[in-house]
Amino acid sequence: GALPLCDIDSHAVRIEFSRGDAQGCETFLIARRDVPVIGRIKHDAVLLDARTVAEDELAEVAEAVRAYFDALDAGAEGTRRPPSCWARPAISTTASRRSCWP
C-alpha cells in the first residue's frame, strides 16, 4: 500500500489450528473456492481482516472457512492431516490500535 510501514486500525478473525494448518487453510480459501477468500498467516494462524469484508460478504467468508474443516473431515485430497492434529478449531477476534503518526 501507500504506507507499508503503518498499521491501520482494524479487527480480524483469527483461526488457530489443532487440526489442519494455516497454510492448508489459506490455500483452500484461495484456490478451492469460486470466490477466493484472501487472508494472511501470522504465528501459525490465518487472519481474516474485517476491514476488507463487506457486510453482505460475511456469510460467504463463514461458509468458506466451514468448507475447509468439512473437507478435512471428509478426507478431501490435499486437506487431510494425521489424526493427532484433529480437534475443533479455535476462532477469536483481535484488534490492532497502533498509529504510524508521531
N, C-alpha and C positions, 0 to 999 in steps of 0.2 A: 504494500500500500504506500501511500504518500508519506506516512510517518511510521516506518517499520520498527523504530525503537520505542514507540509509545504503546501503552496498554490502554484500551478503551473500556470503560465500564460496561459490564455485561453479566449475564448469568449463563450457566451451561449445565447440561445434564451430563453427569459423569457415570460411565458404565464401567464397573470393575468386574473382573472375571475370576470365577472359581471353576468354570467350565468354558471351553473355547478360549479365545485370546483376542487381544486388541487388534493385532494385525489381521487375523482371520475375519473379525467383525468388520473392520474398516473396508477390507477387500470386498466382502459380501455386500455391504451397504452401497458401494460404488458400482461394482461390476455385475451384480446379480439382481439388480432392481431396474424396472422400467424407468423410474425417476431416481437417479442417484442421490444418496444422502451423503453429504460431504461433512466429515468431522475431522478431528485431529487426535493423534495419540500423544499422551503425556503420562509418564510414570505407569506404564502398562495398563492404561485405561483409555477408553475412547471418550472424547469430549465433544458434545454437540452444542454449539453456541446458539443460544436463544435469539441473539441479536440478528441472526441470519435466517430465521424461520418465521414466516408469516403465520398468523393465527389459523388461517384456513389450510395450512400445510402440516399442522401438528398431528393430525390423525395418520397421515402418510408416513411421517417420521416414526411414530409409535409402532405402526404396522411393520415398517422395515426392520426395526430392532427385534420385534416379536418374531418375525420371519427368520432372522438369523438363529435365534435359540430354538425355534421349531425345526429348522434344518439340522441343527446339532442333534436334537432328539431323534430325528428320523434317520440320522447317519448319512446325510447328503454328502456326496463326493466333495472333498476339499474343505469340509467343515468339521469332520469327526476328530475328536481328541481322545486320548486314553481315559478310561473310566475314572481314574484317580483325580482327574481335573473337573469332574462333573458335580455341580451343585447349583443352587439358584443364584442368578446374578444379583449384585447389589447395585442399586441405582440411587444416586444422590445428586443434589444440585449444589453448585458452588458459585461464588461471586468474586469478582475482582474489582477493587476500588483504588487503583493506582492512577496517577496522572503523569503526563510527560512534561508538564509545565512546572517551572520552578516555584 
